[in-house]
Amino acid sequence: MMLRLLNSLPKKPTPVIVRYGMTTLIVGACFLLQRVVEARTQIFGFYLMYSAIFMAGSFFDRGSGFYATALSGALLLFTIKQHERSVLPSEYALPVTLFLIIGLAVAAISEGLRNGWERAVAAETSKDV
């Protein structure tokens, strides 16, 4: 099963333009979904952006998760700016900071997970040979 999962992921090394372009699309799709949820529930949040960070880090690694975190943070600041008069009101400072810290941790874990999967499959393959 792990081999099938790894084979379904994009091959390494993925060209930079493809890696960051696809990461931008993933983050954009999750951001739009987040905005739809927000419009329907009237509750502001940014929890769906973590899935974009995890997907980017797992699919592409090599900094894609960190790029997704930065892009997600920028989109969240843009959203806050639309709702508020100042750039970052004090009540948003802690949640945004925590989002960025947790996002960076998710990016590091997901990229490490991808590398771990690859090493496990390589070890299994060499053991079979």
C-alpha positions in Angstrom: 0.0 0.0 0.0 2.8 2.4 0.9 4.4 1.7 -2.5 1.1 2.5 -4.3 0.8 5.7 -2.3 4.4 6.8 -3.1 4.0 5.9 -6.8 0.9 8.1 -6.9 2.8 11.2 -5.7 4.7 13.4 -8.2 8.2 12.1 -9.0 11.2 13.8 -7.6 12.8 16.1 -8.5 9.7 18.1 -9.7 10.6 21.2 -11.6 10.4 24.4 -9.4 7.8 26.0 -11.5 5.5 23.0 -11.4 6.1 22.4 -7.7 5.3 26.0 -6.7 2.6 26.4 -9.3 0.7 23.3 -8.0 1.3 24.4 -4.4 -0.3 27.8 -5.3 -3.3 26.0 -6.8 -3.7 23.8 -3.8 -3.5 26.7 -1.4 -5.9 28.7 -3.6 -8.5 25.9 -3.7 -8.3 25.4 0.1 -8.6 29.2 0.6 -11.7 29.4 -1.7 -13.2 26.4 0.2 -12.5 28.2 3.5 -14.2 31.3 2.2 -17.3 29.3 1.2 -17.5 27.7 4.6 -17.0 31.1 6.2 -19.8 32.6 4.1 -22.2 29.8 5.0 -21.4 29.6 8.7 -20.5 33.2 9.4 -17.5 31.9 11.4 -14.1 33.2 10.5 -11.4 30.6 10.6 -8.4 29.3 8.8 -8.2 25.6 9.8 -8.6 24.3 6.2 -5.4 25.9 5.2 -3.5 23.3 7.2 -4.6 20.7 4.8 -3.1 22.7 1.9 0.2 22.9 3.8 0.2 19.1 4.5 -0.7 18.3 0.9 2.0 20.5 -0.6 4.6 19.2 1.8 3.7 15.6 1.2 3.2 15.8 -2.6 6.2 18.0 -3.5 8.5 18.4 -0.5 11.7 20.5 -1.0 10.2 23.7 0.5 6.7 23.4 -0.9 5.1 23.1 2.6 6.9 26.2 3.8 5.9 28.1 0.7 2.3 27.0 1.3 2.5 28.3 4.9 3.8 31.7 3.8 1.1 31.9 1.0 -1.6 30.8 3.4 -0.4 33.4 6.0 -0.5 36.1 3.3 -4.1 35.1 2.3 -5.2 35.2 5.9 -3.8 38.6 6.4 -5.6 39.7 3.2 -8.8 38.3 4.6 -8.3 40.0 7.9 -7.6 43.3 6.2 -10.9 43.0 4.3 -12.8 42.6 7.6 -10.9 45.1 9.7 -9.7 48.7 9.3 -6.1 48.1 10.5 -3.5 45.8 9.0 -3.5 43.4 11.9 -5.7 44.2 14.9 -4.2 43.0 18.2 -6.9 40.3 18.7 -5.6 38.6 15.5 -1.9 38.7 16.4 -1.8 35.6 18.5 -4.0 33.4 16.3 -2.1 34.4 13.1 1.3 33.8 14.9 0.1 30.4 16.1 -1.1 29.6 12.6 2.3 30.3 11.2 4.1 28.3 13.9 1.8 25.3 13.5 1.9 25.7 9.7 5.7 25.5 9.7 5.6 22.4 12.0 3.1 20.7 9.6 5.3 21.6 6.7 8.4 20.1 8.3 6.5 17.0 9.4 4.9 16.4 6.0 8.1 16.8 4.1 9.8 14.5 6.6 7.0 12.0 6.1 7.5 12.0 2.4 11.2 11.3 2.8 10.5 8.6 5.3 8.1 6.9 2.9 10.7 7.0 0.2 13.4 5.5 2.5 11.0 2.8 3.7 10.2 1.8 0.1 13.8 1.9 -0.9 14.8 -0.3 2.1 11.9 -2.8 1.3 13.0 -2.9 -2.4 16.6 -3.5 -1.6 15.7 -6.2 1.0 13.6 -8.0 -1.7 16.5 -7.9 -4.1 
